[in-house]
Amino acid sequence: MSKNIRNIAVLTSGGDAPGMNAAIRAVVRACSFYKIDCTGVYRGYQGLLDGDFENLDARSVRNVINKGGTFLKSSRCEDFRKPEGRKLAYDNLKLAGVDALIVIGGNGTFTGAQLLIDEYDFPVVGIPATIDNDINGTDYTLGYDTALNTVVEAIDKIRDTASSHNRLFLIEVMGRDAGDIALNSGVGAGAEEIMIPEESDSMNRLMKSLKISREKGKTSSIIVVAEGDKSGKNVFELADHINDDLEDYNYDIRVSVLGHIQRGGKPSCFDRVLASKLGVGAVEAILNGTYNVMMGVEHKKVVQISLKDAIEPRHEFDKELRRVADITSV
């Protein structure tokens, strides 16, 4: 175990995700367990530039494991994109006696961390936290499971209305570059069709599916649409297109954009446990001399992947689940 590490800093950056507080808690308590200092950085990279630091101990993180959001706050920081901004961040870390940094966030957060590594060789370990589940090197990211359950619950309620009034509902969920939320919630909630960013023929699939559904006597349908769907239309334009193209069907179409409700709420047990594993793993990686990696989980095992690999675009999606969706939506 490294004897050079006396103080580890932790920050959250980018969009908030359920489980971030649980991850902070795990980092702080792991530091306490190993008898080293932990410095909390408020407001992400902006806090690094402003020197907005606070010493955290085991009692500082009591009663946070069940809370959504992040008590360390998060923000976007344009100044960190500039070399002089990163120089200020590095100087503030050294001035505070910080020996290593744990960043909790998504692709943008890790990209910023990689710049700090490349320019100053500063030890950084990442913990993936984004409801989109779009990070390489891990089966799950913090917040994804909670968001998925929030979406399924919302769709279940919307289906009650759709069935009562013979309506077609288009439900937009988050997922700019990845369709994990849309695909999994669509299967879990029994959607008639699912539109995801990874597929380019989503419009043709949708129109074919609606025609088949009507021919089979379905009078209400749920269509789950990822916000990054490649149909070229936003969800409201999509509703207009269905009305125009299938005018004879006389669909009563409603649009529901779930929006930021997906990012809030108490983290699920799965996310709390995952956050605890990754938080402890991040501290132990640093103490064992392993830096510039992201902690992830594969096949229930905590793993490490280089930050450079973690921020590479992810193009694969669960094609087997798509096949299951097609079969079960008949």
C-alpha positions as CSV (number, residue, x, y, z in Angstrom):
1,M,0.0,0.0,0.0
2,S,1.4,3.4,-1.0
3,K,2.8,5.5,1.9
4,N,2.8,8.6,-0.3
5,I,-0.9,9.1,-0.3
6,R,-2.1,11.2,2.7
7,N,-5.1,13.1,1.3
8,I,-7.6,12.1,-1.4
9,A,-10.0,14.6,-2.9
10,V,-13.4,13.7,-4.3
11,L,-15.8,15.7,-6.6
12,T,-18.9,15.2,-8.6
13,S,-19.3,16.7,-12.0
14,G,-21.7,16.9,-14.9
15,G,-25.3,15.8,-14.6
16,D,-26.4,14.5,-11.2
17,A,-27.3,10.8,-10.9
18,P,-28.9,8.9,-8.0
19,G,-26.1,7.1,-6.1
20,M,-23.6,9.9,-6.2
21,N,-24.0,10.6,-2.5
22,A,-23.6,6.9,-1.8
23,A,-20.3,6.9,-3.7
24,I,-19.0,10.0,-1.9
25,R,-19.9,8.3,1.4
26,A,-18.0,5.2,0.4
27,V,-14.9,7.2,-0.6
28,V,-14.9,9.3,2.6
29,R,-15.4,6.2,4.9
30,A,-12.8,4.2,3.0
31,C,-10.4,7.1,3.6
32,S,-11.3,7.1,7.3
33,F,-10.9,3.3,7.5
34,Y,-7.4,3.6,6.0
35,K,-6.6,6.6,8.2
36,I,-6.0,9.1,5.5
37,D,-7.6,12.5,4.9
38,C,-10.4,13.1,2.5
39,T,-11.1,16.5,0.9
40,G,-14.5,17.3,-0.6
41,V,-14.6,19.6,-3.6
42,Y,-17.8,21.5,-4.0
43,R,-19.3,22.3,-7.5
44,G,-17.1,20.0,-9.5
45,Y,-14.3,21.4,-11.6
46,Q,-15.5,24.9,-10.8
47,G,-14.7,24.2,-7.1
48,L,-11.2,23.1,-8.1
49,L,-10.7,26.5,-9.7
50,D,-12.2,28.4,-6.7
51,G,-10.5,26.3,-4.0
52,D,-13.9,25.4,-2.6
53,F,-12.6,22.6,-0.5
54,E,-13.7,21.0,2.8
55,N,-12.3,18.3,4.9
56,L,-14.7,15.4,5.2
57,D,-14.7,12.7,7.9
58,A,-16.9,9.6,8.5
59,R,-19.6,11.7,10.3
60,S,-19.7,14.2,7.4
61,V,-21.5,11.7,5.3
62,R,-24.0,10.3,7.7
63,N,-27.5,9.9,6.4
64,V,-26.6,10.6,2.7
65,I,-26.7,7.1,1.3
66,N,-30.4,7.3,0.7
67,K,-30.5,10.7,-0.9
68,G,-30.6,11.6,-4.6
69,G,-28.5,14.3,-6.2
70,T,-25.1,15.2,-4.7
71,F,-24.4,17.2,-1.6
72,L,-21.1,18.3,-3.0
73,K,-23.1,19.9,-5.9
74,S,-22.2,19.9,-9.5
75,S,-21.7,22.5,-12.2
76,R,-20.4,23.0,-15.7
77,C,-17.0,24.8,-15.9
78,E,-16.0,26.4,-19.1
79,D,-12.8,27.8,-17.5
80,F,-11.5,24.3,-16.9
81,R,-11.5,23.7,-20.6
82,K,-8.7,26.3,-20.9
83,P,-5.0,25.5,-20.0
84,E,-4.8,28.3,-17.5
85,G,-7.9,27.0,-15.8
86,R,-6.4,23.5,-15.4
87,K,-3.2,25.1,-14.1
88,L,-5.2,26.9,-11.4
89,A,-7.0,23.7,-10.5
90,Y,-3.7,21.8,-10.2
91,D,-2.1,24.6,-8.1
92,N,-5.1,24.6,-5.7
93,L,-4.9,20.8,-5.3
94,K,-1.2,21.0,-4.4
95,L,-1.8,23.9,-2.1
96,A,-4.4,21.9,-0.2
97,G,-2.0,19.0,0.1
98,V,-4.2,16.7,-2.0
99,D,-2.2,13.7,-3.4
100,A,-4.9,12.1,-5.6
101,L,-8.4,12.9,-7.0
102,I,-11.5,10.8,-7.4
103,V,-14.0,12.1,-9.9
104,I,-17.6,10.9,-10.0
105,G,-19.4,11.6,-13.3
106,G,-19.7,10.7,-16.9
107,N,-17.9,11.1,-20.2
108,G,-17.3,14.8,-19.9
109,T,-16.1,14.5,-16.3
110,F,-13.6,11.8,-17.3
111,T,-12.4,13.9,-20.3
112,G,-11.6,16.7,-18.0
113,A,-9.8,14.4,-15.7
114,Q,-7.7,13.0,-18.5
115,L,-6.5,16.5,-19.4
116,L,-5.3,16.9,-15.8
117,I,-3.5,13.6,-16.1
118,D,-1.9,14.4,-19.4
119,E,-0.7,17.9,-18.4
120,Y,0.3,17.4,-14.8
121,D,0.6,13.7,-14.3
122,F,-1.8,14.1,-11.4
123,P,-3.3,10.8,-10.0
124,V,-7.0,10.4,-10.8
125,V,-9.5,7.6,-10.5
126,G,-13.0,7.8,-12.0
127,I,-16.3,6.4,-10.8
128,P,-19.0,6.3,-13.6
129,A,-22.2,8.0,-12.7
130,T,-24.7,8.8,-15.4
131,I,-28.3,7.6,-15.8
132,D,-27.6,7.0,-19.6
133,N,-25.4,4.0,-18.8
134,D,-23.2,5.0,-21.8
135,I,-19.7,4.5,-20.4
136,N,-17.2,1.9,-21.7
137,G,-15.8,-0.6,-19.4
138,T,-18.7,-1.2,-17.0
139,D,-21.9,-3.1,-17.2
140,Y,-23.7,-0.4,-15.1
141,T,-23.2,3.2,-14.2
142,L,-24.5,4.8,-11.0
143,G,-28.0,6.1,-11.4
144,Y,-29.0,3.9,-14.3
145,D,-31.0,1.4,-12.3
146,T,-32.8,4.1,-10.3
147,A,-33.7,6.0,-13.5
148,L,-34.9,2.8,-15.1
149,N,-37.2,2.0,-12.3
150,T,-38.5,5.6,-12.3
151,V,-39.3,5.4,-16.1
152,V,-41.0,2.0,-15.8
153,E,-43.2,3.3,-13.0
154,A,-44.2,6.3,-15.1
155,I,-44.9,4.2,-18.2
156,D,-47.1,1.9,-16.1
157,K,-49.2,4.8,-15.0
158,I,-49.4,6.3,-18.5
159,R,-50.5,2.9,-19.9
160,D,-53.6,3.0,-17.5
161,T,-54.6,6.2,-19.2
162,A,-53.8,5.0,-22.7
163,S,-55.9,1.9,-22.3
164,S,-58.8,3.8,-20.8
165,H,-59.0,6.2,-23.7
166,N,-57.7,4.2,-26.6
167,R,-54.8,6.5,-27.1
168,L,-51.3,6.2,-28.6
169,F,-48.7,7.6,-26.2
170,L,-45.2,8.7,-27.3
171,I,-43.0,8.7,-24.3
172,E,-39.6,10.4,-24.5
173,V,-36.9,9.2,-22.1
174,M,-33.3,10.3,-21.7
175,G,-30.6,8.8,-23.8
176,R,-28.8,11.2,-26.2
177,D,-26.3,8.7,-27.4
178,A,-27.4,5.4,-25.8
179,G,-30.7,3.7,-25.8
180,D,-30.3,1.6,-22.7
181,I,-33.1,3.4,-20.7
182,A,-35.5,3.3,-23.7
183,L,-34.8,-0.4,-24.6
184,N,-34.9,-1.8,-21.1
185,S,-37.9,0.3,-19.9
186,G,-39.7,-0.5,-23.1
187,V,-39.3,-4.2,-22.6
188,G,-40.1,-3.9,-18.9
189,A,-43.2,-1.9,-19.4
190,G,-44.4,-3.9,-22.5
191,A,-44.1,-1.1,-25.0
192,E,-45.3,-1.7,-28.6
193,E,-42.3,-0.1,-30.1
194,I,-38.9,1.3,-29.0
195,M,-36.8,3.9,-30.8
196,I,-33.1,4.2,-29.9
197,P,-30.1,6.2,-31.1
198,E,-28.2,3.1,-32.1
199,E,-30.6,2.2,-35.0
200,S,-31.0,4.2,-38.1
201,D,-34.3,2.6,-39.4
202,S,-36.4,3.5,-36.3
203,M,-39.0,5.4,-38.3
204,N,-39.7,2.5,-40.7
205,R,-39.8,0.1,-37.8
206,L,-42.3,2.4,-36.0
207,M,-44.7,2.8,-38.9
208,K,-44.6,-0.9,-39.7
209,S,-45.3,-1.7,-36.0
210,L,-48.2,0.6,-35.7
211,K,-49.8,-0.9,-38.9
212,I,-49.4,-4.4,-37.6
213,S,-50.8,-3.4,-34.1
214,R,-53.9,-1.9,-35.7
215,E,-54.4,-4.9,-37.9
216,K,-54.3,-7.1,-34.8
217,G,-56.9,-5.0,-33.1
218,K,-54.8,-3.0,-30.7
219,T,-56.5,0.3,-29.8
220,S,-53.9,1.7,-27.5
221,S,-50.1,1.7,-27.8
222,I,-47.0,2.8,-25.9
223,I,-44.0,4.0,-27.9
224,V,-40.8,4.7,-26.0
225,V,-38.5,7.1,-27.7
226,A,-34.9,7.9,-26.6
227,E,-34.2,11.6,-26.9
228,G,-31.3,10.8,-29.2
229,D,-33.3,8.7,-31.6
230,K,-32.0,9.1,-35.2
231,S,-35.4,9.5,-36.9
232,G,-34.5,13.1,-37.5
233,K,-37.7,14.3,-35.7
234,N,-38.3,15.3,-32.1
235,V,-41.1,13.5,-30.3
236,F,-43.7,16.2,-31.2
237,E,-42.7,16.2,-34.8
238,L,-42.9,12.4,-34.7
239,A,-46.5,12.7,-33.4
240,D,-47.4,15.0,-36.3
241,H,-45.8,12.6,-38.8
242,I,-47.8,9.6,-37.5
243,N,-51.0,11.7,-37.8
244,D,-50.2,12.7,-41.4
245,D,-48.9,9.3,-42.6
246,L,-51.6,7.2,-40.9
247,E,-54.5,9.6,-41.2
248,D,-57.0,6.9,-41.8
249,Y,-56.2,5.2,-38.5
250,N,-57.5,8.3,-36.6
251,Y,-55.0,7.9,-33.8
252,D,-55.6,10.0,-30.7
253,I,-51.9,10.8,-30.0
254,R,-50.5,12.1,-26.8
255,V,-46.8,13.0,-26.0
256,S,-45.2,12.7,-22.6
257,V,-41.6,13.9,-22.0
258,L,-40.4,12.5,-18.7
259,G,-37.4,14.9,-18.6
260,H,-35.5,15.4,-15.4
261,I,-37.8,13.3,-13.2
262,Q,-35.5,10.5,-14.4
263,R,-32.5,12.0,-12.7
264,G,-34.0,12.6,-9.3
265,G,-35.2,10.5,-6.4
266,K,-33.8,8.1,-3.8
267,P,-31.2,5.7,-5.3
268,S,-32.3,2.1,-5.6
269,C,-30.6,-0.5,-3.4
270,F,-28.7,-1.7,-6.5
271,D,-27.3,1.8,-7.0
272,R,-26.4,2.2,-3.3
273,V,-24.5,-1.1,-3.3
274,L,-22.8,-0.4,-6.6
275,A,-21.7,3.1,-5.4
276,S,-20.3,1.5,-2.2
277,K,-18.3,-1.0,-4.1
278,L,-16.9,1.5,-6.6
279,G,-16.1,4.1,-3.9
280,V,-14.2,1.7,-1.8
281,G,-12.5,0.3,-4.9
282,A,-11.4,3.7,-6.0
283,V,-9.7,4.5,-2.7
284,E,-8.0,1.1,-2.6
285,A,-6.8,1.5,-6.2
286,I,-5.1,4.8,-5.3
287,L,-3.6,3.3,-2.1
288,N,-2.2,0.4,-4.2
289,G,-0.6,2.8,-6.6
290,T,-3.1,2.4,-9.5
291,Y,-4.1,5.7,-11.1
292,N,-5.7,7.1,-14.2
293,V,-8.3,4.4,-14.3
294,M,-12.1,4.2,-14.0
295,M,-13.6,1.7,-11.6
296,G,-16.4,-0.4,-13.2
297,V,-18.3,-3.6,-12.7
298,E,-18.3,-6.5,-15.1
299,H,-20.2,-9.8,-14.3
300,K,-20.6,-8.6,-10.7
301,K,-16.9,-8.1,-10.3
302,V,-15.3,-4.7,-9.7
303,V,-12.8,-4.0,-12.5
304,Q,-10.5,-1.2,-13.7
305,I,-10.3,0.3,-17.1
306,S,-8.1,3.2,-18.3
307,L,-9.8,6.5,-18.4
308,K,-8.8,6.9,-22.1
309,D,-10.7,3.7,-23.0
310,A,-13.6,4.7,-20.8
311,I,-14.2,7.9,-22.7
312,E,-14.2,6.3,-26.1
313,P,-17.6,6.4,-27.8
314,R,-19.7,3.3,-27.2
315,H,-21.5,1.9,-30.2
316,E,-22.7,-1.5,-29.1
317,F,-26.1,-2.1,-27.7
318,D,-28.0,-5.2,-26.5
319,K,-29.1,-6.7,-29.7
320,E,-30.5,-9.8,-27.9
321,L,-32.8,-7.6,-25.8
322,R,-33.9,-5.8,-29.0
323,R,-34.8,-9.3,-30.4
324,V,-36.7,-10.1,-27.2
325,A,-38.5,-6.7,-27.5
326,D,-39.6,-7.6,-31.1
327,I,-40.9,-11.0,-30.1
328,T,-42.8,-9.8,-27.0
329,S,-44.5,-6.8,-28.5
330,V,-46.6,-8.7,-31.1
